[in-house]
Amino acid sequence: MNLLEELKWRDLIFDITDPEIGKVLEKEKMTFYVGADPTADSLHVGHLMSYLVSKRLQDRGHHPILVIGGGTGLIGDPSGRSDERQLLTLEISLKNGKAITAQVKKILPTAKVVNNYDWISKFDIITFLRDIGKHFNINYMLSKESVKSRLENGISFTEFSYQVIQSLDFMHLYKEENCKMQIGGQDQWGNITAGLELIRKMLGRDKKGYGFTWPLLTKDDGTKFGKTASGAIWLDPNRTSVYEFYQYWINTPDKDAISYLKKFTFMSVEKTKEIIEQFKSAPHERLAQRKIAEELTVLVHSREQYESAVRISKALFSGNIKSLSVSEIKDGFKDVPSITISQDMNLVDLLIEAKLASSKREAREFINNGAVSVNGEKATNLDFMVKKENAIDDSFTVIRRGKKKYALVKHQ
């Protein structure tokens, strides 16, 4: 199975600019680029596809250039949006660019990373309009989906010019780096084709370039993939803990698991098909979800942090809380109701305070029935006192009621 056939099998091809692209990718080792604008100081899982597809091409011998949009980020891409982006300052754009470069290099450590501010900033307005702008027909620009979708609500000249700026990226890389291909999500089709057109007009009709896009992932309700009720799932562990990142993939719905397995993992096609069959025969074992969570957590973070996330999950399921470190408790119980106490407290009162029981009578029933554990050990004594001296690292006590109800006690 050649590269293009594999990408199609993984549902990673939405459109291609040239029917010969499959043959070309087999005949030559091509330099290609994918870009990301530094709109935040971290990428989120919605950005992952760009770098995972880049890794697939790199694994077949092609050469990725990762473009950080320090310049285009100052303009704002209208693609896939219904409203105007908030403009970044140069300082924030460059700072964010450094942060996401570090994240990308973890996934593609040998890839070349460039910032388009380095060449865009060298243009003065007259040169830009005369030498670049004259090659863009307004009617052609208006036909692009990224622009058409915004005409009803309005689009500023700033964002309207985005495709001109990004086309300049493709031409610059084609000329300076022999970069012949751009890849991106389906919303980038207009930018890719505009870049190919600029290359032909400025460098010569014989200059051949290529591009392909993959389908955008969306959730059932049509909203962007990678968002949850609490917000985006970031690659920065300070924004989204490794445990939360791991849990996001572990909780992939069964109906999406096969699609995600094909798109997000790097197992061979044969091995992936084998996992799919095992998953279909026993979906309750969640083999597909576990494979997705493992590969992505290891790739984005590390094997050690993946194993820590698994350890937290097992401890929460089994109640063996004492096996966790303080940092793992902080990650695993980040969204669990918590209370802070400054002195020893009776367990009955604590259950009420932590909203694990609605009354003293109910709290006593839970304790008498063996439904309450403290730091993983059952507590059946109604006079049990929760003390700082017995807390994990003198900091935390974990109260569990039943199988799934938890509260975190923080000791002052």
C-alpha positions as CSV (number, residue, x, y, z in Angstrom):
1,M,0.0,0.0,0.0
2,N,1.6,3.3,-1.1
3,L,1.5,6.4,1.0
4,L,-1.6,8.0,-0.6
5,E,-3.5,4.7,-0.5
6,E,-2.7,4.4,3.2
7,L,-3.8,8.0,3.9
8,K,-7.0,7.3,2.1
9,W,-7.5,4.2,4.1
10,R,-7.1,6.2,7.3
11,D,-9.6,8.7,6.0
12,L,-7.0,11.4,5.9
13,I,-7.5,12.7,2.3
14,F,-10.3,15.2,1.6
15,D,-8.9,16.7,-1.6
16,I,-5.8,16.7,-3.7
17,T,-4.5,19.4,-6.1
18,D,-3.1,16.9,-8.7
19,P,-4.1,13.3,-9.5
20,E,-0.4,12.5,-9.9
21,I,0.4,13.3,-6.3
22,G,0.4,9.6,-5.3
23,K,3.0,8.7,-7.9
24,V,5.1,11.7,-7.1
25,L,5.2,10.9,-3.4
26,E,6.5,7.4,-4.3
27,K,9.1,8.6,-6.8
28,E,10.7,11.4,-4.9
29,K,11.4,12.5,-1.3
30,M,9.5,15.8,-1.2
31,T,9.9,18.8,1.1
32,F,6.5,19.9,2.3
33,Y,5.1,22.3,4.9
34,V,2.3,22.7,7.3
35,G,1.6,25.8,9.3
36,A,0.1,27.0,12.6
37,D,-0.6,30.5,13.7
38,P,0.4,31.3,17.3
39,T,-3.0,32.4,18.5
40,A,-2.2,30.9,22.0
41,D,0.8,29.8,23.9
42,S,-0.1,26.2,23.4
43,L,-1.5,23.9,20.7
44,H,-4.6,21.9,21.5
45,V,-5.6,18.4,20.3
46,G,-7.5,20.1,17.4
47,H,-4.0,21.0,16.0
48,L,-2.6,17.5,16.3
49,M,-3.7,16.2,12.9
50,S,-1.3,18.5,11.1
51,Y,1.7,17.1,12.9
52,L,0.5,13.5,12.9
53,V,0.0,13.6,9.1
54,S,3.4,15.3,8.9
55,K,5.0,12.5,10.9
56,R,3.4,9.9,8.5
57,L,5.0,11.6,5.6
58,Q,8.3,12.0,7.4
59,D,8.3,8.2,8.3
60,R,8.1,7.6,4.5
61,G,11.2,9.7,3.9
62,H,9.7,13.1,3.1
63,H,10.9,16.3,4.8
64,P,8.6,18.5,6.8
65,I,9.0,22.2,7.4
66,L,6.8,23.5,10.2
67,V,5.8,27.1,9.7
68,I,5.0,29.1,12.8
69,G,2.8,32.0,11.6
70,G,4.4,34.8,13.5
71,G,3.5,37.1,10.6
72,T,0.2,35.6,9.5
73,G,-0.9,35.3,13.2
74,L,-0.8,39.1,13.2
75,I,-3.4,39.1,10.4
76,G,-5.8,36.3,11.4
77,D,-7.0,33.4,9.2
78,P,-10.8,33.7,8.4
79,S,-11.0,30.0,7.5
80,G,-13.4,28.1,9.6
81,R,-14.6,31.1,11.5
82,S,-17.8,33.1,11.5
83,D,-16.3,36.2,13.2
84,E,-13.2,38.3,13.3
85,R,-10.2,37.0,15.2
86,Q,-8.8,39.2,18.0
87,L,-5.5,40.7,16.7
88,L,-2.3,39.7,18.5
89,T,0.5,42.1,19.3
90,L,3.9,41.3,17.8
91,E,5.3,40.5,21.3
92,I,2.6,38.0,22.1
93,S,2.8,36.4,18.6
94,L,6.5,35.8,18.9
95,K,6.2,34.6,22.5
96,N,3.4,32.1,21.5
97,G,5.5,31.0,18.5
98,K,8.4,29.9,20.7
99,A,6.0,28.0,23.0
100,I,4.3,26.0,20.3
101,T,7.6,25.4,18.5
102,A,8.8,23.5,21.6
103,Q,5.6,21.4,21.5
104,V,5.9,20.6,17.8
105,K,9.5,19.6,18.2
106,K,8.5,16.9,20.7
107,I,6.4,15.3,18.0
108,L,8.7,15.9,15.1
109,P,12.2,16.5,16.7
110,T,14.1,16.5,13.4
111,A,11.8,18.7,11.4
112,K,12.9,22.2,10.3
113,V,10.9,25.0,12.1
114,V,10.7,28.5,10.6
115,N,8.7,31.6,11.4
116,N,7.1,33.5,8.6
117,Y,7.5,36.8,10.3
118,D,11.2,36.5,9.3
119,W,10.3,37.1,5.6
120,I,6.9,38.8,5.7
121,S,8.2,41.6,7.9
122,K,10.7,42.6,5.2
123,F,8.1,43.8,2.8
124,D,7.1,47.4,2.7
125,I,3.5,48.2,1.7
126,I,4.3,49.5,-1.8
127,T,6.5,46.5,-2.7
128,F,3.9,44.1,-1.4
129,L,1.0,45.6,-3.3
130,R,3.0,46.0,-6.6
131,D,5.0,42.7,-6.6
132,I,2.6,40.4,-4.8
133,G,-0.9,41.9,-4.8
134,K,-1.0,42.4,-8.6
135,H,-1.1,38.6,-9.1
136,F,-4.4,38.2,-7.1
137,N,-7.7,38.7,-8.9
138,I,-10.4,39.9,-6.5
139,N,-13.1,37.7,-8.2
140,Y,-10.8,34.7,-7.7
141,M,-10.3,35.6,-4.0
142,L,-14.0,36.1,-3.4
143,S,-14.7,32.6,-4.7
144,K,-12.6,31.0,-1.9
145,E,-14.8,29.3,0.6
146,S,-13.0,30.9,3.5
147,V,-14.0,34.3,2.2
148,K,-17.5,33.4,0.8
149,S,-18.6,32.1,4.1
150,R,-17.8,35.4,5.7
151,L,-19.3,37.8,3.2
152,E,-22.8,37.9,4.7
153,N,-21.6,38.9,8.2
154,G,-18.7,40.9,6.9
155,I,-14.9,40.4,6.6
156,S,-12.3,43.1,7.2
157,F,-9.6,43.8,4.5
158,T,-7.1,42.5,7.1
159,E,-8.5,39.0,7.1
160,F,-9.4,39.2,3.4
161,S,-5.7,39.6,2.7
162,Y,-4.8,36.5,4.7
163,Q,-4.7,34.2,1.6
164,V,-2.3,36.6,-0.1
165,I,0.1,36.5,2.9
166,Q,-0.1,32.7,3.2
167,S,0.5,32.3,-0.6
168,L,3.6,34.3,-0.1
169,D,4.7,31.7,2.5
170,F,4.4,28.9,-0.1
171,M,6.2,30.8,-2.8
172,H,9.0,31.8,-0.4
173,L,9.5,28.2,0.8
174,Y,9.3,26.9,-2.8
175,K,12.1,29.2,-3.9
176,E,14.3,29.1,-0.8
177,E,13.8,25.5,0.5
178,N,12.6,23.6,-2.7
179,C,9.4,23.0,-0.7
180,K,6.9,21.6,-3.3
181,M,3.9,20.7,-1.2
182,Q,1.6,22.3,1.4
183,I,-0.8,20.2,3.5
184,G,-3.6,21.2,5.9
185,G,-7.2,20.7,7.0
186,Q,-10.0,21.0,4.4
187,D,-10.6,24.7,5.5
188,Q,-7.1,25.4,4.1
189,W,-7.9,24.4,0.6
190,G,-8.3,28.0,-0.6
191,N,-5.0,29.1,0.9
192,I,-3.2,26.1,-0.6
193,T,-4.5,26.6,-4.1
194,A,-3.8,30.4,-3.9
195,G,-0.2,29.6,-3.0
196,L,0.2,27.3,-6.0
197,E,-1.3,29.9,-8.3
198,L,1.2,32.5,-7.0
199,I,4.1,30.2,-7.5
200,R,3.1,29.6,-11.2
201,K,2.6,33.4,-11.8
202,M,5.8,34.6,-10.1
203,L,8.3,31.7,-10.7
204,G,7.0,30.3,-14.0
205,R,4.3,28.0,-15.3
206,D,6.7,25.1,-15.3
207,K,7.1,25.2,-11.5
208,K,5.1,22.3,-10.2
209,G,3.7,22.3,-6.7
210,Y,1.2,20.1,-4.8
211,G,-1.2,20.1,-1.9
212,F,-3.7,18.0,-0.2
213,T,-6.1,18.4,2.7
214,W,-7.8,16.1,5.2
215,P,-11.3,16.2,6.5
216,L,-11.9,18.4,9.5
217,L,-12.9,16.4,12.6
218,T,-16.1,17.6,14.4
219,K,-18.1,16.4,17.3
220,D,-21.7,15.1,17.0
221,D,-23.1,18.6,17.6
222,G,-21.0,20.0,14.8
223,T,-18.7,21.9,17.1
224,K,-14.9,21.7,16.8
225,F,-13.1,18.5,17.8
226,G,-10.9,18.9,20.8
227,K,-13.2,21.0,22.9
228,T,-15.0,19.8,26.1
229,A,-17.5,21.4,28.5
230,S,-14.5,22.7,30.5
231,G,-12.7,24.0,27.4
232,A,-10.0,22.9,25.0
233,I,-7.7,20.0,25.6
234,W,-4.3,21.6,25.4
235,L,-0.9,20.0,24.8
236,D,0.7,22.1,27.6
237,P,0.5,20.0,30.8
238,N,0.1,23.2,32.8
239,R,-3.1,24.0,31.0
240,T,-4.4,20.4,30.6
241,S,-2.8,17.8,33.0
242,V,-1.4,14.6,31.4
243,Y,-4.1,12.7,33.2
244,E,-6.9,14.8,31.7
245,F,-5.2,14.5,28.3
246,Y,-5.1,10.7,28.7
247,Q,-8.7,10.6,30.0
248,Y,-9.9,12.6,27.0
249,W,-8.8,9.8,24.6
250,I,-9.8,6.9,26.9
251,N,-13.3,8.3,26.9
252,T,-13.6,8.3,23.1
253,P,-17.1,7.1,22.3
254,D,-17.3,3.6,20.8
255,K,-18.8,5.0,17.6
256,D,-15.6,7.2,17.0
257,A,-13.1,4.7,18.3
258,I,-12.3,2.9,15.0
259,S,-12.0,6.2,13.1
260,Y,-9.7,7.7,15.7
261,L,-7.7,4.5,15.8
262,K,-7.0,4.8,12.1
263,K,-6.3,8.5,12.2
264,F,-4.3,9.0,15.4
265,T,-2.2,5.9,15.9
266,F,1.0,4.8,14.0
267,M,0.5,1.0,14.1
268,S,0.8,-0.6,10.7
269,V,-2.4,-1.0,8.6
270,E,-2.4,-4.8,9.3
271,K,-2.0,-4.3,13.1
272,T,-4.7,-1.6,13.1
273,K,-7.1,-3.9,11.3
274,E,-6.3,-6.6,13.9
275,I,-7.1,-4.2,16.8
276,I,-10.3,-3.1,15.0
277,E,-11.5,-6.7,14.8
278,Q,-10.7,-7.3,18.5
279,F,-12.5,-4.1,19.4
280,K,-15.6,-5.1,17.4
281,S,-15.8,-8.4,19.1
282,A,-15.3,-7.0,22.6
283,P,-16.0,-3.3,22.7
284,H,-16.5,-3.3,26.5
285,E,-12.8,-4.0,26.9
286,R,-12.1,-0.6,25.2
287,L,-8.9,-1.9,23.4
288,A,-9.2,0.8,20.7
289,Q,-9.5,3.6,23.2
290,R,-6.6,2.3,25.3
291,K,-4.3,2.1,22.2
292,I,-5.3,5.7,21.1
293,A,-4.7,7.0,24.6
294,E,-1.3,5.2,24.9
295,E,0.1,6.3,21.6
296,L,-0.9,9.9,21.9
297,T,0.0,10.4,25.5
298,V,3.5,8.9,24.9
299,L,4.0,11.0,21.8
300,V,2.8,14.3,23.2
301,H,4.2,13.8,26.7
302,S,6.3,10.8,27.6
303,R,6.1,7.1,28.4
304,E,6.7,7.9,32.1
305,Q,3.8,10.4,32.2
306,Y,1.5,7.9,30.3
307,E,2.3,5.3,33.0
308,S,1.5,7.8,35.7
309,A,-1.9,8.6,34.1
310,V,-2.6,4.8,33.9
311,R,-1.6,4.5,37.6
312,I,-4.0,7.3,38.6
313,S,-6.9,5.7,36.6
314,K,-6.3,2.3,38.2
315,A,-6.0,3.8,41.7
316,L,-9.3,5.7,41.2
317,F,-11.0,2.5,40.1
318,S,-9.6,0.3,42.8
319,G,-9.5,2.9,45.6
320,N,-5.8,2.2,46.2
321,I,-5.1,5.9,46.8
322,K,-1.9,5.4,48.8
323,S,-0.1,4.2,45.7
324,L,-0.3,7.7,44.2
325,S,2.2,10.5,44.7
326,V,1.0,14.0,45.8
327,S,1.4,15.3,42.2
328,E,-0.7,12.4,40.9
329,I,-3.4,13.1,43.5
330,K,-3.5,16.7,42.4
331,D,-3.9,15.7,38.8
332,G,-6.4,12.8,39.4
333,F,-8.6,14.8,41.8
334,K,-8.4,18.2,40.0
335,D,-12.2,18.2,39.2
336,V,-13.3,16.4,42.4
337,P,-15.1,18.4,45.0
338,S,-12.7,19.5,47.7
339,I,-12.8,21.1,51.1
340,T,-10.1,22.6,53.3
341,I,-9.8,21.9,57.0
342,S,-7.5,23.5,59.6
343,Q,-8.0,20.9,62.4
344,D,-9.0,17.3,63.0
345,M,-12.6,16.5,62.0
346,N,-15.0,13.6,62.6
347,L,-15.7,11.5,59.5
348,V,-19.5,11.8,59.9
349,D,-19.2,15.6,59.9
350,L,-16.7,15.5,57.1
351,L,-19.1,13.5,54.8
352,I,-21.7,16.2,55.2
353,E,-19.3,19.0,54.7
354,A,-18.0,17.4,51.6
355,K,-21.5,16.7,50.3
356,L,-21.0,13.0,50.3
357,A,-24.0,12.6,52.7
358,S,-27.0,14.8,53.2
359,S,-27.4,14.2,56.9
360,K,-25.7,12.7,60.0
361,R,-28.1,9.8,59.8
362,E,-27.2,9.1,56.2
363,A,-23.5,9.5,56.9
364,R,-23.6,7.0,59.7
365,E,-25.4,4.5,57.4
366,F,-22.7,4.8,54.8
367,I,-20.0,4.2,57.4
368,N,-21.8,1.3,59.0
369,N,-22.4,-0.4,55.6
370,G,-18.7,-0.2,54.7
371,A,-19.3,2.3,51.9
372,V,-16.7,4.8,53.0
373,S,-13.0,4.6,52.7
374,V,-10.3,7.1,53.8
375,N,-7.1,7.1,51.7
376,G,-8.1,3.7,50.3
377,E,-8.9,2.0,53.6
378,K,-12.4,1.3,54.7
379,A,-13.6,3.3,57.7
380,T,-16.3,1.6,59.8
381,N,-15.8,3.4,63.1
382,L,-18.4,6.2,63.6
383,D,-15.8,8.0,65.8
384,F,-13.1,8.0,63.1
385,M,-11.2,11.3,63.0
386,V,-9.6,12.7,59.8
387,K,-6.2,14.0,60.9
388,K,-3.4,15.8,59.2
389,E,-0.9,13.4,60.7
390,N,-2.5,10.6,58.7
391,A,-2.8,12.6,55.5
392,I,-0.8,11.7,52.4
393,D,2.4,13.8,52.6
394,D,0.7,15.8,55.4
395,S,-1.4,17.5,52.6
396,F,-4.3,15.4,51.4
397,T,-6.9,13.0,52.5
398,V,-9.1,11.3,49.9
399,I,-12.6,10.3,51.0
400,R,-14.4,7.8,48.8
401,R,-18.1,6.9,49.1
402,G,-19.3,3.9,47.1
403,K,-17.4,3.3,43.9
404,K,-17.4,6.7,42.2
405,K,-18.1,9.4,44.7
406,Y,-14.9,11.2,45.9
407,A,-14.0,14.2,47.9
408,L,-10.5,15.7,48.4
409,V,-9.6,17.0,51.9
410,K,-6.8,19.6,51.9
411,H,-5.1,20.1,55.3
412,Q,-3.9,23.5,56.2
